[in-house]
Amino acid sequence: MKILLASSSSGSHGDGELWLLHLGRALVQRGHQVLLWASQHPRMDELANSFSGVGEVLRSPYQNTYDHRGRSISSYLNLPAVRHLAAEWQRAKPDLVHLNKQNLEDGLDLLQAARRSGLPNLCTLHITRTAQHLKARLAPARDFIARRGLLNYPGLLVTVDEKQRRSLAEFLRDARRVRMIPNGVPMFDLSRRDAARALKRPDIGARDGDLLFVTVGSMDTRGRPLFFLERAAEILRAVPQARFLWVGDGVLREAWDDWIAAHQPIERIHRVPWRNDVPLLLLAADAFLHIAQSEGLPLAVLEAMSAALPCVITDHLREDIPSFDPGNSITIDAQGRWLEALRDRERLRTLGAGARRVAEEKFAVGKMAESYIDLYQETLASA
Protein backbone atom coordinates (compact mmCIF):
# COMPACT_ATOMS: atom_id res chain seq x y z
CA MET A 1 0.00 0.00 0.00
CA LYS A 2 1.24 3.50 -0.85
CA ILE A 3 0.22 5.96 1.87
CA LEU A 4 0.56 9.74 1.70
CA LEU A 5 0.84 11.24 5.19
CA ALA A 6 -0.25 14.88 4.92
CA SER A 7 0.70 17.23 7.77
CA SER A 8 -1.16 20.42 8.66
CA SER A 9 2.41 21.71 9.25
CA SER A 10 2.09 23.46 12.59
CA GLY A 11 5.67 22.68 13.64
CA SER A 12 8.28 19.90 13.81
CA HIS A 13 8.30 19.73 17.60
CA GLY A 14 4.57 19.24 18.03
CA ASP A 15 3.33 15.82 19.12
CA GLY A 16 1.39 15.43 15.89
CA GLU A 17 4.48 15.93 13.77
CA LEU A 18 6.64 13.46 15.74
CA TRP A 19 3.70 11.07 15.61
CA LEU A 20 3.95 11.10 11.82
CA LEU A 21 7.56 9.99 12.05
CA HIS A 22 6.71 7.11 14.42
CA LEU A 23 3.78 5.98 12.27
CA GLY A 24 5.75 6.23 9.03
CA ARG A 25 8.55 4.06 10.34
CA ALA A 26 6.13 1.45 11.67
CA LEU A 27 4.25 1.29 8.36
CA VAL A 28 7.49 0.81 6.40
CA GLN A 29 8.50 -1.99 8.75
CA ARG A 30 5.23 -3.69 7.79
CA GLY A 31 5.98 -3.53 4.08
CA HIS A 32 4.10 -0.38 3.08
CA GLN A 33 5.40 2.63 1.14
CA VAL A 34 4.95 6.02 2.78
CA LEU A 35 5.29 9.60 1.59
CA LEU A 36 5.27 12.73 3.73
CA TRP A 37 3.61 15.87 2.41
CA ALA A 38 4.40 19.05 4.37
CA SER A 39 4.73 22.80 4.01
CA GLN A 40 7.95 24.41 2.77
CA HIS A 41 7.99 26.54 5.93
CA PRO A 42 11.37 26.26 7.73
CA ARG A 43 9.68 25.00 10.90
CA MET A 44 9.00 21.76 9.03
CA ASP A 45 12.62 21.24 7.97
CA GLU A 46 13.56 19.07 10.93
CA LEU A 47 10.65 16.68 10.43
CA ALA A 48 11.27 16.57 6.67
CA ASN A 49 14.95 15.77 7.18
CA SER A 50 14.15 13.02 9.69
CA PHE A 51 11.45 11.53 7.48
CA SER A 52 13.71 11.43 4.42
CA GLY A 53 15.21 8.24 5.80
CA VAL A 54 11.73 6.68 5.95
CA GLY A 55 10.12 7.67 2.65
CA GLU A 56 9.83 10.34 -0.01
CA VAL A 57 9.17 13.87 1.24
CA LEU A 58 7.01 16.27 -0.77
CA ARG A 59 7.25 19.98 0.17
CA SER A 60 4.59 22.51 -0.78
CA PRO A 61 4.14 26.30 -0.53
CA TYR A 62 1.15 25.54 1.67
CA GLN A 63 0.32 28.00 4.49
CA ASN A 64 -0.69 26.54 7.83
CA THR A 65 -3.99 27.82 9.24
CA TYR A 66 -2.23 29.98 11.83
CA ASP A 67 -0.08 31.64 9.18
CA HIS A 68 -3.27 33.18 7.77
CA ARG A 69 -4.38 36.45 9.26
CA GLY A 70 -7.97 35.21 9.30
CA ARG A 71 -6.96 31.81 10.73
CA SER A 72 -9.45 29.02 9.96
CA ILE A 73 -11.90 31.31 8.15
CA SER A 74 -9.25 32.36 5.63
CA SER A 75 -7.92 28.85 5.05
CA TYR A 76 -11.43 27.38 4.71
CA LEU A 77 -12.32 29.89 1.99
CA ASN A 78 -9.03 29.57 0.10
CA LEU A 79 -10.42 27.55 -2.80
CA PRO A 80 -7.45 28.11 -5.17
CA ALA A 81 -5.18 26.50 -2.55
CA VAL A 82 -7.62 23.59 -2.23
CA ARG A 83 -7.47 22.92 -5.97
CA HIS A 84 -3.65 23.15 -5.91
CA LEU A 85 -3.37 20.71 -3.00
CA ALA A 86 -5.71 18.21 -4.59
CA ALA A 87 -3.66 18.27 -7.79
CA GLU A 88 -0.40 17.78 -5.85
CA TRP A 89 -1.74 14.71 -4.11
CA GLN A 90 -3.18 13.27 -7.32
CA ARG A 91 0.24 13.56 -8.98
CA ALA A 92 1.80 11.53 -6.12
CA LYS A 93 -0.63 8.67 -6.94
CA PRO A 94 -1.01 7.22 -3.43
CA ASP A 95 -3.50 4.50 -2.64
CA LEU A 96 -4.68 6.52 0.34
CA VAL A 97 -4.20 9.96 1.93
CA HIS A 98 -3.90 10.12 5.73
CA LEU A 99 -4.41 13.68 6.98
CA ASN A 100 -2.88 14.78 10.27
CA LYS A 101 -4.57 17.71 12.05
CA GLN A 102 -3.47 19.20 15.36
CA ASN A 103 -6.90 20.50 16.39
CA LEU A 104 -10.45 21.14 15.23
CA GLU A 105 -9.85 24.28 13.20
CA ASP A 106 -6.49 23.81 11.53
CA GLY A 107 -6.18 22.14 8.14
CA LEU A 108 -9.81 22.61 7.05
CA ASP A 109 -8.45 23.32 3.57
CA LEU A 110 -6.70 19.93 3.67
CA LEU A 111 -10.05 18.26 4.33
CA GLN A 112 -11.52 19.96 1.28
CA ALA A 113 -8.49 19.04 -0.82
CA ALA A 114 -8.75 15.38 0.19
CA ARG A 115 -12.38 15.34 -0.82
CA ARG A 116 -11.67 17.10 -4.12
CA SER A 117 -8.79 14.76 -4.97
CA GLY A 118 -11.09 11.75 -5.18
CA LEU A 119 -8.44 9.67 -3.36
CA PRO A 120 -9.45 7.43 -0.44
CA ASN A 121 -8.62 9.27 2.77
CA LEU A 122 -9.04 9.56 6.52
CA CYS A 123 -7.97 12.09 9.14
CA THR A 124 -6.41 12.00 12.62
CA LEU A 125 -7.15 14.83 15.08
CA HIS A 126 -4.94 15.13 18.14
CA ILE A 127 -6.77 17.80 20.16
CA THR A 128 -10.54 18.31 20.07
CA ARG A 129 -10.99 21.32 22.38
CA THR A 130 -13.30 23.95 20.94
CA ALA A 131 -12.33 27.58 20.48
CA GLN A 132 -14.98 28.52 23.04
CA HIS A 133 -13.47 26.11 25.56
CA LEU A 134 -10.06 27.72 24.96
CA LYS A 135 -11.63 31.22 25.22
CA ALA A 136 -10.16 32.18 21.86
CA ARG A 137 -11.01 35.36 19.98
CA LEU A 138 -14.07 35.09 17.70
CA ALA A 139 -14.66 31.66 19.21
CA PRO A 140 -18.29 31.13 18.04
CA ALA A 141 -17.38 31.91 14.42
CA ARG A 142 -14.28 29.74 14.53
CA ASP A 143 -16.19 26.80 16.01
CA PHE A 144 -18.92 27.22 13.38
CA ILE A 145 -16.36 27.05 10.56
CA ALA A 146 -14.58 24.07 12.14
CA ARG A 147 -17.83 22.16 12.61
CA ARG A 148 -18.92 22.90 9.05
CA GLY A 149 -15.57 21.81 7.62
CA LEU A 150 -15.56 18.55 9.58
CA LEU A 151 -19.19 17.74 8.79
CA ASN A 152 -18.59 18.29 5.07
CA TYR A 153 -15.62 15.94 5.17
CA PRO A 154 -16.82 12.40 4.31
CA GLY A 155 -13.86 10.37 5.64
CA LEU A 156 -13.24 8.71 8.99
CA LEU A 157 -12.11 10.98 11.83
CA VAL A 158 -9.69 9.37 14.29
CA THR A 159 -8.86 10.68 17.78
CA VAL A 160 -5.94 9.64 19.99
CA ASP A 161 -7.80 8.84 23.20
CA GLU A 162 -11.31 8.12 24.45
CA LYS A 163 -11.80 11.55 26.00
CA GLN A 164 -11.02 13.21 22.66
CA ARG A 165 -13.36 10.80 20.86
CA ARG A 166 -16.28 11.69 23.10
CA SER A 167 -15.50 15.39 22.76
CA LEU A 168 -15.40 15.23 18.94
CA ALA A 169 -18.60 13.20 18.73
CA GLU A 170 -20.35 15.75 20.94
CA PHE A 171 -18.98 18.67 18.90
CA LEU A 172 -20.22 17.16 15.64
CA ARG A 173 -23.38 15.67 17.20
CA ASP A 174 -22.49 12.54 15.25
CA ALA A 175 -20.36 9.61 16.45
CA ARG A 176 -20.69 7.37 13.41
CA ARG A 177 -17.49 8.45 11.65
CA VAL A 178 -15.42 9.01 14.78
CA ARG A 179 -12.92 6.33 15.78
CA MET A 180 -10.18 6.15 18.42
CA ILE A 181 -6.64 4.77 18.11
CA PRO A 182 -4.23 5.54 20.98
CA ASN A 183 -0.92 7.18 20.19
CA GLY A 184 2.03 4.82 20.02
CA VAL A 185 5.77 5.15 20.59
CA PRO A 186 8.75 2.84 20.04
CA MET A 187 9.64 0.58 22.95
CA PHE A 188 13.14 1.57 24.09
CA ASP A 189 15.79 -1.10 24.57
CA LEU A 190 16.19 -1.13 28.36
CA SER A 191 19.44 -3.09 28.08
CA ARG A 192 21.01 0.22 26.95
CA ARG A 193 20.16 1.95 30.22
CA ASP A 194 23.53 1.49 31.93
CA ALA A 195 25.39 2.72 28.84
CA ALA A 196 23.04 5.71 28.54
CA ARG A 197 23.55 6.64 32.17
CA ALA A 198 27.33 6.42 31.84
CA LEU A 199 27.27 8.56 28.69
CA LYS A 200 24.61 11.19 29.39
CA ARG A 201 24.62 11.84 33.14
CA PRO A 202 28.15 13.32 33.19
CA ASP A 203 27.18 15.35 30.13
CA ILE A 204 24.54 17.19 32.17
CA GLY A 205 26.43 17.20 35.47
CA ALA A 206 24.45 14.42 37.18
CA ARG A 207 26.25 12.01 39.51
CA ASP A 208 25.33 8.37 40.11
CA GLY A 209 23.67 9.21 43.41
CA ASP A 210 21.58 12.05 42.03
CA LEU A 211 17.86 11.61 41.43
CA LEU A 212 17.58 12.91 37.86
CA PHE A 213 14.23 14.27 36.67
CA VAL A 214 13.75 14.96 32.96
CA THR A 215 10.92 16.71 31.15
CA VAL A 216 10.41 17.40 27.44
CA GLY A 217 8.22 20.23 26.20
CA SER A 218 7.84 23.70 24.79
CA MET A 219 8.63 26.67 27.00
CA ASP A 220 5.25 28.35 26.57
CA THR A 221 2.10 28.90 28.58
CA ARG A 222 0.88 25.36 27.94
CA GLY A 223 4.24 23.84 28.87
CA ARG A 224 4.27 25.84 32.15
CA PRO A 225 8.05 25.99 32.70
CA LEU A 226 7.73 28.37 35.67
CA PHE A 227 5.37 25.95 37.41
CA PHE A 228 7.97 23.26 36.68
CA LEU A 229 10.61 25.39 38.44
CA GLU A 230 8.38 25.83 41.48
CA ARG A 231 7.82 22.09 41.73
CA ALA A 232 11.55 21.46 41.24
CA ALA A 233 12.35 23.79 44.15
CA GLU A 234 9.76 21.97 46.25
CA ILE A 235 11.31 18.61 45.41
CA LEU A 236 14.80 19.88 46.23
CA ARG A 237 13.70 20.84 49.72
CA ALA A 238 12.50 17.27 50.27
CA VAL A 239 15.16 15.45 48.20
CA PRO A 240 18.41 17.52 48.17
CA GLN A 241 20.13 15.09 45.77
CA ALA A 242 17.53 15.76 43.04
CA ARG A 243 18.64 17.25 39.70
CA PHE A 244 16.43 18.52 36.87
CA LEU A 245 16.73 18.82 33.10
CA TRP A 246 14.21 20.51 30.78
CA VAL A 247 14.55 19.66 27.09
CA GLY A 248 12.88 22.21 24.83
CA ASP A 249 12.70 25.86 23.92
CA GLY A 250 10.12 28.61 23.57
CA VAL A 251 9.00 32.13 24.36
CA LEU A 252 9.32 31.71 28.15
CA ARG A 253 13.01 30.82 28.18
CA GLU A 254 13.97 34.33 29.34
CA ALA A 255 11.44 34.11 32.18
CA TRP A 256 13.05 30.76 33.09
CA ASP A 257 16.51 32.34 33.14
CA ASP A 258 15.25 35.23 35.29
CA TRP A 259 13.78 32.77 37.80
CA ILE A 260 17.01 30.77 37.93
CA ALA A 261 19.05 33.95 38.47
CA ALA A 262 16.86 34.90 41.42
CA HIS A 263 17.06 31.51 43.18
CA GLN A 264 19.80 29.39 44.67
CA PRO A 265 19.50 25.90 43.10
CA ILE A 266 20.90 27.08 39.76
CA GLU A 267 23.48 24.28 39.68
CA ARG A 268 20.78 21.59 39.98
CA ILE A 269 18.22 22.86 37.44
CA HIS A 270 19.19 23.07 33.78
CA ARG A 271 17.58 23.51 30.41
CA VAL A 272 18.79 22.56 26.93
CA PRO A 273 17.20 23.32 23.52
CA TRP A 274 15.51 20.68 21.41
CA ARG A 275 17.92 17.84 20.65
CA ASN A 276 17.86 14.43 19.04
CA ASP A 277 19.18 12.32 21.94
CA VAL A 278 16.00 12.46 24.05
CA PRO A 279 15.67 8.63 24.15
CA LEU A 280 19.15 8.36 25.71
CA LEU A 281 18.37 11.16 28.19
CA LEU A 282 15.22 9.32 29.26
CA LEU A 283 17.14 6.08 29.72
CA ALA A 284 19.68 7.99 31.82
CA ALA A 285 17.01 9.54 34.08
CA ASP A 286 15.33 8.32 37.25
CA ALA A 287 11.91 9.97 36.85
CA PHE A 288 9.85 12.09 34.45
CA LEU A 289 8.21 15.27 35.74
CA HIS A 290 5.27 16.35 33.57
CA ILE A 291 3.33 19.43 34.62
CA ALA A 292 2.19 20.79 31.23
CA GLN A 293 -1.41 21.62 30.43
CA SER A 294 -1.52 18.58 28.20
CA GLU A 295 -4.32 17.67 25.86
CA GLY A 296 -4.59 14.47 23.95
CA LEU A 297 -2.06 11.73 24.62
CA PRO A 298 1.41 13.37 25.01
CA LEU A 299 4.15 11.46 23.21
CA ALA A 300 6.77 12.67 25.71
CA VAL A 301 4.88 10.96 28.53
CA LEU A 302 4.47 7.75 26.54
CA GLU A 303 8.19 7.75 25.71
CA ALA A 304 8.99 8.17 29.40
CA MET A 305 6.81 5.14 30.16
CA SER A 306 8.60 3.24 27.39
CA ALA A 307 11.89 4.10 29.14
CA ALA A 308 10.50 2.59 32.37
CA LEU A 309 10.40 5.93 34.16
CA PRO A 310 7.94 6.67 36.95
CA CYS A 311 5.93 9.71 35.84
CA VAL A 312 5.24 12.50 38.32
CA ILE A 313 2.05 14.07 36.99
CA THR A 314 -0.77 16.48 37.81
CA ASP A 315 -4.39 15.55 38.51
CA HIS A 316 -5.62 16.63 35.08
CA LEU A 317 -3.20 14.29 33.29
CA ARG A 318 -4.37 11.35 35.40
CA GLU A 319 -7.89 12.19 34.23
CA ASP A 320 -6.76 12.36 30.60
CA ILE A 321 -4.84 9.07 30.72
CA PRO A 322 -6.85 6.47 32.68
CA SER A 323 -3.93 4.04 32.32
CA PHE A 324 -2.09 5.99 35.02
CA ASP A 325 -2.63 4.58 38.50
CA PRO A 326 -0.71 4.39 41.81
CA GLY A 327 1.16 1.36 40.47
CA ASN A 328 2.95 3.29 37.71
CA SER A 329 2.92 7.01 38.56
CA ILE A 330 2.95 9.64 41.30
CA THR A 331 0.33 12.37 41.38
CA ILE A 332 1.22 15.81 42.76
CA ASP A 333 -1.07 16.54 45.70
CA ALA A 334 -1.54 19.51 47.98
CA GLN A 335 -0.72 17.51 51.12
CA GLY A 336 2.85 16.71 50.04
CA ARG A 337 2.46 12.92 50.08
CA TRP A 338 3.97 12.81 46.60
CA LEU A 339 7.25 14.15 47.96
CA GLU A 340 7.52 11.25 50.39
CA ALA A 341 7.25 8.80 47.51
CA LEU A 342 10.24 10.40 45.79
CA ARG A 343 12.54 9.48 48.68
CA ASP A 344 12.04 5.74 48.10
CA ARG A 345 14.33 4.71 45.23
CA GLU A 346 13.12 1.12 45.22
CA ARG A 347 9.51 2.24 44.92
CA LEU A 348 10.45 4.50 42.03
CA ARG A 349 11.99 1.56 40.18
CA THR A 350 8.83 -0.49 40.81
CA LEU A 351 6.64 2.31 39.48
CA GLY A 352 8.87 2.59 36.41
CA ALA A 353 8.51 -1.12 35.71
CA GLY A 354 4.73 -0.71 35.98
CA ALA A 355 4.81 2.19 33.52
CA ARG A 356 6.79 0.10 31.03
CA ARG A 357 4.24 -2.73 31.22
CA VAL A 358 1.40 -0.32 30.41
CA ALA A 359 3.40 1.13 27.49
CA GLU A 360 3.99 -2.34 26.05
CA GLU A 361 0.34 -3.35 26.44
CA LYS A 362 -1.35 -0.17 25.19
CA PHE A 363 1.03 2.32 23.58
CA ALA A 364 3.46 0.35 21.42
CA VAL A 365 3.87 1.98 18.01
CA GLY A 366 3.39 -1.38 16.29
CA LYS A 367 -0.09 -1.75 17.73
CA MET A 368 -0.95 1.76 16.61
CA ALA A 369 0.26 1.00 13.07
CA GLU A 370 -1.71 -2.24 12.87
CA SER A 371 -4.87 -0.43 13.94
CA TYR A 372 -4.38 2.21 11.25
CA ILE A 373 -3.72 -0.45 8.62
CA ASP A 374 -7.11 -1.95 9.48
CA LEU A 375 -8.72 1.48 8.98
CA TYR A 376 -6.86 1.95 5.70
CA GLN A 377 -8.26 -1.32 4.43
CA GLU A 378 -11.74 -0.38 5.60
CA THR A 379 -11.43 2.99 3.84
CA LEU A 380 -10.21 1.42 0.59
CA ALA A 381 -13.02 -1.13 0.67
CA SER A 382 -15.69 1.52 1.20
CA ALA A 383 -14.18 3.76 -1.50
ChimeraX attribute file (.defattr): number of C-alpha atoms within 10 A of each C-alpha:
attribute: neighborCount
match mode: 1-to-1
recipient: residues
	/A:1	15
	/A:2	17
	/A:3	22
	/A:4	26
	/A:5	24
	/A:6	23
	/A:7	23
	/A:8	24
	/A:9	27
	/A:10	23
	/A:11	21
	/A:12	17
	/A:13	17
	/A:14	15
	/A:15	18
	/A:16	26
	/A:17	22
	/A:18	18
	/A:19	18
	/A:20	19
	/A:21	19
	/A:22	21
	/A:23	23
	/A:24	23
	/A:25	21
	/A:26	22
	/A:27	23
	/A:28	17
	/A:29	13
	/A:30	12
	/A:31	10
	/A:32	14
	/A:33	19
	/A:34	24
	/A:35	21
	/A:36	23
	/A:37	23
	/A:38	25
	/A:39	22
	/A:40	16
	/A:41	16
	/A:42	11
	/A:43	14
	/A:44	19
	/A:45	16
	/A:46	12
	/A:47	21
	/A:48	25
	/A:49	11
	/A:50	14
	/A:51	21
	/A:52	14
	/A:53	10
	/A:54	21
	/A:55	17
	/A:56	15
	/A:57	20
	/A:58	19
	/A:59	16
	/A:60	14
	/A:61	12
	/A:62	18
	/A:63	19
	/A:64	23
	/A:65	22
	/A:66	16
	/A:67	13
	/A:68	12
	/A:69	10
	/A:70	12
	/A:71	15
	/A:72	26
	/A:73	20
	/A:74	16
	/A:75	24
	/A:76	24
	/A:77	14
	/A:78	14
	/A:79	14
	/A:80	8
	/A:81	19
	/A:82	24
	/A:83	16
	/A:84	16
	/A:85	21
	/A:86	20
	/A:87	15
	/A:88	17
	/A:89	21
	/A:90	17
	/A:91	9
	/A:92	14
	/A:93	13
	/A:94	18
	/A:95	16
	/A:96	23
	/A:97	25
	/A:98	22
	/A:99	22
	/A:100	25
	/A:101	24
	/A:102	22
	/A:103	19
	/A:104	24
	/A:105	28
	/A:106	24
	/A:107	28
	/A:108	29
	/A:109	27
	/A:110	27
	/A:111	25
	/A:112	24
	/A:113	23
	/A:114	29
	/A:115	19
	/A:116	15
	/A:117	20
	/A:118	13
	/A:119	19
	/A:120	19
	/A:121	27
	/A:122	24
	/A:123	23
	/A:124	21
	/A:125	22
	/A:126	25
	/A:127	24
	/A:128	23
	/A:129	18
	/A:130	22
	/A:131	20
	/A:132	14
	/A:133	10
	/A:134	9
	/A:135	10
	/A:136	12
	/A:137	10
	/A:138	10
	/A:139	15
	/A:140	14
	/A:141	14
	/A:142	21
	/A:143	21
	/A:144	14
	/A:145	19
	/A:146	25
	/A:147	20
	/A:148	14
	/A:149	20
	/A:150	20
	/A:151	14
	/A:152	13
	/A:153	20
	/A:154	14
	/A:155	20
	/A:156	18
	/A:157	22
	/A:158	24
	/A:159	25
	/A:160	22
	/A:161	21
	/A:162	18
	/A:163	19
	/A:164	24
	/A:165	24
	/A:166	16
	/A:167	17
	/A:168	26
	/A:169	17
	/A:170	11
	/A:171	18
	/A:172	15
	/A:173	11
	/A:174	11
	/A:175	15
	/A:176	9
	/A:177	14
	/A:178	19
	/A:179	20
	/A:180	18
	/A:181	19
	/A:182	18
	/A:183	26
	/A:184	26
	/A:185	27
	/A:186	20
	/A:187	20
	/A:188	19
	/A:189	11
	/A:190	14
	/A:191	9
	/A:192	12
	/A:193	19
	/A:194	11
	/A:195	13
	/A:196	18
	/A:197	21
	/A:198	13
	/A:199	14
	/A:200	18
	/A:201	18
	/A:202	11
	/A:203	11
	/A:204	18
	/A:205	12
	/A:206	21
	/A:207	15
	/A:208	10
	/A:209	8
	/A:210	18
	/A:211	20
	/A:212	25
	/A:213	25
	/A:214	25
	/A:215	27
	/A:216	25
	/A:217	24
	/A:218	23
	/A:219	23
	/A:220	16
	/A:221	14
	/A:222	13
	/A:223	20
	/A:224	17
	/A:225	25
	/A:226	19
	/A:227	13
	/A:228	19
	/A:229	17
	/A:230	12
	/A:231	14
	/A:232	21
	/A:233	20
	/A:234	14
	/A:235	21
	/A:236	18
	/A:237	11
	/A:238	14
	/A:239	17
	/A:240	15
	/A:241	16
	/A:242	22
	/A:243	25
	/A:244	27
	/A:245	22
	/A:246	22
	/A:247	18
	/A:248	20
	/A:249	18
	/A:250	15
	/A:251	11
	/A:252	17
	/A:253	18
	/A:254	11
	/A:255	13
	/A:256	17
	/A:257	14
	/A:258	11
	/A:259	15
	/A:260	17
	/A:261	11
	/A:262	9
	/A:263	9
	/A:264	11
	/A:265	15
	/A:266	12
	/A:267	10
	/A:268	20
	/A:269	20
	/A:270	18
	/A:271	18
	/A:272	12
	/A:273	15
	/A:274	16
	/A:275	8
	/A:276	8
	/A:277	9
	/A:278	17
	/A:279	17
	/A:280	19
	/A:281	26
	/A:282	29
	/A:283	26
	/A:284	25
	/A:285	28
	/A:286	24
	/A:287	28
	/A:288	28
	/A:289	26
	/A:290	24
	/A:291	22
	/A:292	24
	/A:293	12
	/A:294	16
	/A:295	18
	/A:296	25
	/A:297	24
	/A:298	23
	/A:299	19
	/A:300	19
	/A:301	24
	/A:302	25
	/A:303	25
	/A:304	32
	/A:305	31
	/A:306	28
	/A:307	30
	/A:308	32
	/A:309	32
	/A:310	30
	/A:311	27
	/A:312	21
	/A:313	21
	/A:314	18
	/A:315	12
	/A:316	14
	/A:317	22
	/A:318	15
	/A:319	11
	/A:320	18
	/A:321	16
	/A:322	11
	/A:323	14
	/A:324	19
	/A:325	14
	/A:326	9
	/A:327	16
	/A:328	25
	/A:329	25
	/A:330	24
	/A:331	20
	/A:332	17
	/A:333	12
	/A:334	7
	/A:335	7
	/A:336	12
	/A:337	12
	/A:338	17
	/A:339	20
	/A:340	11
	/A:341	14
	/A:342	20
	/A:343	17
	/A:344	10
	/A:345	12
	/A:346	11
	/A:347	15
	/A:348	23
	/A:349	17
	/A:350	16
	/A:351	24
	/A:352	25
	/A:353	20
	/A:354	21
	/A:355	26
	/A:356	24
	/A:357	16
	/A:358	18
	/A:359	25
	/A:360	18
	/A:361	9
	/A:362	15
	/A:363	25
	/A:364	20
	/A:365	23
	/A:366	21
	/A:367	19
	/A:368	21
	/A:369	23
	/A:370	15
	/A:371	14
	/A:372	18
	/A:373	16
	/A:374	11
	/A:375	18
	/A:376	22
	/A:377	13
	/A:378	12
	/A:379	16
	/A:380	14
	/A:381	9
	/A:382	8
	/A:383	11
